[in-house]
Amino acid sequence: MSERNIKSWLTDMDGVLVHENKAIPGAAELIQQWQERGTPFLVLTNNSIYTPRDLSARLRYSGLDVPEDRIWTSALATAAFLKDQTPGGSAFVIGEAGLTTAIHEAGFIMTDANPDYVVLGETRSYSFEAITKAIRLINKGARFIATNPDATGPSAEGPLPATGAVAALITHATHRTPYIVGKPNPMMFRSALNKLGIHSDGTGMIGDRMDTDVVAGIEAGLHTVLVLSGIADRAEIERYPFRPKEVLDSVADLLDKDGKATKAEKAQTKNG
């Protein structure tokens, strides 16, 4: 599939559109280009802390105009998965507003009394009491779900323990591994495609990580684009047995690549 045939896009957020709360050059223009042309797109993130409304506001502060309905988080993907598996079910949830809101809106009851699931997401205030309760509920038969596998998250002071690290603690105590919905599970991308009502054929995925964005994109049947504005560099690509379809310096390289004339070309044609 050539890039010119791509009719819809999924894109990672950190390292692709923003870096340390600043828009990456070309990101605002690409989003504007998609919106002006009516190109279906979703911004994806494994972060389950924030609601789409929160993230839309944070992106706006960074200089990016992304409506909340164009944002797809691991919390939303997890809630969609649970609703499909057990409509009207129940869950004991460890997480912030992004996760609890998504699960509530999916029609789930949140309880610590014999829930169907224990759902672990990102939080900045992990409680020993809540983790202990989660362990006991899983031992009693609750199914273990985690929003994403990331072991650490960034902060101004350095790495913070994240969902994957706490999931490992619970796994060690229960001998139960969680089903992880977020990247690199292609389930995250398939639920995003369902959200947009589009097919994998003709859809591109832009990411900055080989071990999540690219591998999951390949497994979901998407046209994968690795940008070098985040985690990965060209040496990183050689470590893996799979390859993205395209490697670009940044999303700025995707501007006006669908065969339409750029503003400069249009002006030249008009003046010539």
C-alpha positions in Angstrom: 0.0 0.0 0.0 1.4 3.4 -0.8 1.1 6.3 1.6 -1.0 8.2 -1.0 -3.8 5.6 -0.7 -4.2 6.1 3.1 -7.6 7.5 3.8 -7.5 7.5 7.7 -4.9 7.8 10.4 -4.2 6.7 13.9 -1.4 8.4 15.7 0.5 8.1 19.0 0.6 11.3 21.1 3.9 11.6 23.1 6.9 11.7 20.9 4.8 12.1 17.8 2.6 15.1 18.3 4.0 16.6 21.5 7.2 16.4 23.5 7.3 17.6 27.1 4.1 19.6 26.6 5.3 21.3 23.5 4.0 20.6 20.0 6.4 18.9 17.7 7.0 21.1 14.6 4.5 20.1 11.9 2.0 18.4 14.3 -0.5 21.3 14.4 -0.4 21.7 10.6 -1.0 18.0 10.1 -4.0 17.9 12.4 -5.3 21.0 10.7 -4.8 19.3 7.3 -6.7 16.2 8.4 -9.6 18.3 9.7 -9.8 20.5 6.6 -9.9 17.5 4.4 -12.3 15.5 6.5 -9.7 12.8 7.0 -10.8 10.4 9.8 -8.2 10.3 12.6 -7.7 9.4 16.2 -4.9 10.3 18.6 -4.0 7.3 20.8 -2.4 7.1 24.2 -1.6 4.3 26.6 -2.1 6.8 29.4 -5.3 6.0 31.3 -5.2 8.8 33.9 -6.9 11.5 31.9 -10.3 11.7 30.2 -10.4 12.8 26.5 -11.7 16.2 27.6 -8.6 16.6 29.9 -6.2 15.5 27.2 -7.9 17.8 24.6 -7.3 20.7 27.0 -3.7 19.7 27.6 -3.1 19.4 23.8 -4.7 22.8 23.3 -2.3 24.3 25.8 0.6 22.7 23.8 -0.7 24.4 20.6 -2.7 21.4 19.1 -6.4 21.6 18.4 -7.6 18.1 18.9 -11.3 17.6 19.7 -12.0 15.2 22.6 -13.9 12.8 20.3 -10.6 12.4 18.3 -8.8 11.0 21.3 -8.7 7.3 22.1 -7.0 6.2 25.4 -6.2 2.8 26.8 -8.9 3.5 29.4 -11.6 3.8 26.6 -10.2 0.7 24.8 -10.4 -1.2 28.1 -14.0 -0.1 28.8 -15.0 -1.0 25.3 -13.4 -4.5 25.7 -15.2 -5.1 29.1 -18.5 -3.9 27.7 -18.1 -6.4 24.8 -17.1 -9.2 27.0 -19.5 -8.8 29.9 -22.2 -6.2 29.3 -23.5 -4.7 32.5 -20.7 -6.3 34.5 -18.9 -5.2 37.6 -15.3 -4.2 38.4 -13.0 -3.2 41.2 -11.0 -0.4 39.6 -7.6 1.0 40.6 -7.1 4.2 38.5 -7.9 7.8 38.0 -10.8 9.7 36.4 -9.9 8.7 32.9 -10.4 5.0 33.7 -13.3 5.2 36.2 -15.3 7.5 33.9 -14.8 5.3 30.9 -15.8 2.1 32.8 -18.8 3.9 34.3 -20.0 5.1 30.9 -19.6 1.6 29.6 -22.4 0.6 31.9 -20.3 -1.2 34.5 -20.9 -1.2 38.3 -17.7 -0.4 40.3 -17.6 -2.5 43.4 -15.3 -4.4 45.7 -18.0 -7.0 46.4 -17.3 -10.1 44.2 -16.6 -8.1 41.0 -16.3 -9.8 37.6 -13.0 -8.0 37.0 -10.1 -6.3 38.8 -9.0 -3.5 36.5 -5.6 -1.8 37.0 -4.8 1.5 35.4 -2.4 4.4 35.8 -2.5 6.4 39.0 -0.2 8.7 40.9 -1.5 7.5 44.3 -1.3 3.7 44.4 -2.8 2.6 47.7 -1.4 -0.4 49.6 -4.9 -1.1 50.8 -6.3 -1.1 47.2 -3.5 -3.3 45.9 -4.1 -5.8 48.8 -7.9 -5.8 48.0 -7.1 -6.4 44.3 -4.9 -9.4 45.2 -7.6 -10.9 47.4 -10.3 -10.4 44.8 -8.2 -12.0 42.1 -7.5 -14.9 44.3 -11.3 -15.3 44.8 -11.8 -15.5 41.1 -12.0 -12.0 39.7 -10.4 -11.7 36.2 -7.4 -9.5 36.1 -7.2 -6.7 33.4 -4.6 -3.9 33.0 -4.9 -0.9 30.7 -1.3 -0.9 29.5 2.0 -2.7 30.2 4.3 0.4 30.7 6.5 -0.3 33.7 7.5 3.4 34.2 6.2 6.8 33.3 8.0 10.1 32.9 8.1 13.0 35.4 10.2 16.1 35.8 12.1 14.4 38.6 12.6 11.1 36.7 10.8 7.8 36.0 7.8 6.9 38.1 6.5 3.3 38.6 3.5 2.8 36.3 0.8 0.2 35.5 3.2 -2.5 34.4 5.2 -2.4 37.6 2.2 -2.6 39.8 0.7 -5.3 37.7 3.9 -7.3 38.2 3.5 -7.0 41.9 0.0 -8.3 41.8 1.0 -11.1 39.4 3.7 -12.2 41.8 1.3 -12.3 44.6 -1.6 -14.1 42.8 0.2 -16.0 40.0 -2.3 -14.5 37.6 -1.1 -12.4 34.7 -3.4 -9.6 33.5 -5.0 -9.3 30.1 -3.5 -6.0 28.8 -5.7 -4.1 26.4 -3.5 -1.2 25.5 -0.5 -1.1 23.1 1.2 -3.3 22.0 -2.0 -5.4 22.0 -3.5 -4.7 18.5 -6.9 -4.8 20.3 -6.2 -1.1 21.1 -6.0 -0.3 17.4 -8.9 -2.5 16.4 -11.1 -0.7 19.0 -10.0 2.6 17.6 -10.9 1.5 14.1 -14.3 0.5 15.4 -14.7 3.9 17.0 -14.1 5.6 13.6 -16.1 3.0 11.7 -13.2 2.3 9.3 -11.2 -0.7 8.1 -7.5 -1.5 8.6 -7.0 -1.4 4.9 -6.3 2.2 4.0 -5.4 3.2 7.6 -2.0 4.4 8.7 -0.5 4.3 12.2 2.1 6.8 13.2 4.3 6.1 16.3 7.7 6.6 17.8 8.2 3.1 19.4 9.1 -0.1 17.6 8.0 -2.3 20.5 4.5 -0.9 20.8 3.3 1.3 18.0 5.0 -0.5 15.1 4.5 -4.1 16.1 0.9 -3.5 17.1 0.2 -1.6 13.9 1.7 -4.5 11.8 -0.4 -7.1 13.8 -3.5 -4.9 13.2 -2.9 -4.8 9.5 -2.1 -1.1 9.3 0.4 0.9 7.3 3.0 1.7 9.9 5.0 4.9 10.0 7.8 5.3 12.5 8.9 8.9 13.3 12.3 9.7 14.8 11.0 12.6 17.0 10.5 10.4 20.1 11.9 7.2 21.5 13.3 5.4 18.5 16.3 6.2 16.4 17.6 4.3 13.3 19.8 2.1 15.3 16.8 1.0 17.3 15.1 -0.3 14.2 17.9 -2.8 13.6 17.1 -4.6 17.0 13.8 -5.9 15.8 12.9 -8.6 13.2 10.1 -6.5 11.8 10.1 -3.1 10.0 7.7 -0.2 9.6 6.5 0.7 6.1 8.0 4.1 6.4 10.6 5.9 8.6 10.3 9.6 8.8 12.1 12.3 10.8 8.8 13.7 12.1 5.1 14.2 11.3 6.1 17.3 9.3 7.2 14.9 6.6 3.6 13.8 6.2 2.2 17.2 5.3 0.6 17.3 1.8 1.7 13.8 0.9 -1.7 12.7 -0.4 -1.0 14.2 -3.8 -2.6 17.6 -3.3 -0.7 20.8 -4.0 1.0 22.6 -1.2 0.1 26.2 -0.5 3.4 27.3 -2.3 2.5 25.1 -5.3 -1.0 26.6 -5.4 0.3 30.1 -5.2 2.8 29.4 -8.0 0.1 28.0 -10.2 -2.2 31.0 -9.6 0.6 33.5 -10.2 2.0 31.6 -13.2 
